[in-house]
């Protein structure tokens, strides 16, 4: 992920309603959620939520698809992966964090080292 795209994503996630909506979509997985359900869960009026979801779609971290009378929103896990990779690669030293591929599962694994030199026991 390039710096400019990361800034767009961070801008989109820097608002409370959008961050809550994105977290709901991540928890929902590939199934996604209907806009009405998200609105109910966040106790946010439909028109306000629509504005925020559009912001997430424009940032490229959420996709929408019309299904009958509903609009289903899904988190873009590839973009989320790229953003996390950007943070680990460009913002952390290798001593504190790194990202590697698990050979057994093919999944990316983020390893975070303890930030304390001498942890209290």
Residue pairs with C-beta under 8 A, 6 or more apart in sequence:
1 9
1 79
1 82
1 83
1 85
1 86
5 60
6 83
6 86
8 59
8 60
9 59
9 60
9 61
9 79
9 83
11 59
12 18
12 55
12 56
12 58
12 59
12 61
13 19
13 22
13 59
13 61
15 52
15 55
17 42
17 44
17 48
17 49
17 52
18 52
18 55
18 56
20 42
21 38
21 42
21 49
21 52
21 53
21 56
21 62
21 73
22 56
22 61
22 62
22 75
24 33
24 38
24 41
24 42
25 32
25 33
25 38
25 62
25 73
25 74
25 75
26 75
26 77
26 80
28 74
28 75
30 74
30 77
31 74
32 65
32 72
32 73
32 74
32 75
33 72
33 73
33 74
34 67
34 70
34 71
34 72
34 73
35 46
35 49
35 50
35 53
35 70
35 71
35 72
35 73
36 46
36 70
38 44
38 49
38 53
38 73
39 45
39 46
39 49
42 49
44 52
53 62
53 64
53 73
56 62
56 73
57 63
57 64
57 73
60 76
60 79
61 75
61 76
61 79
61 80
61 83
62 73
62 74
62 75
62 76
63 73
63 74
63 76
64 71
64 72
64 73
64 74
65 71
65 72
65 74
66 72
81 108
84 99
84 110
85 99
85 108
88 97
88 98
88 99
88 110
89 99
92 98
95 113
96 112
96 113
96 115
97 110
97 111
97 112
97 113
98 110
98 111
99 108
99 109
99 110
99 111
100 108
100 109
100 111
101 107
101 108
101 109
102 108
102 109
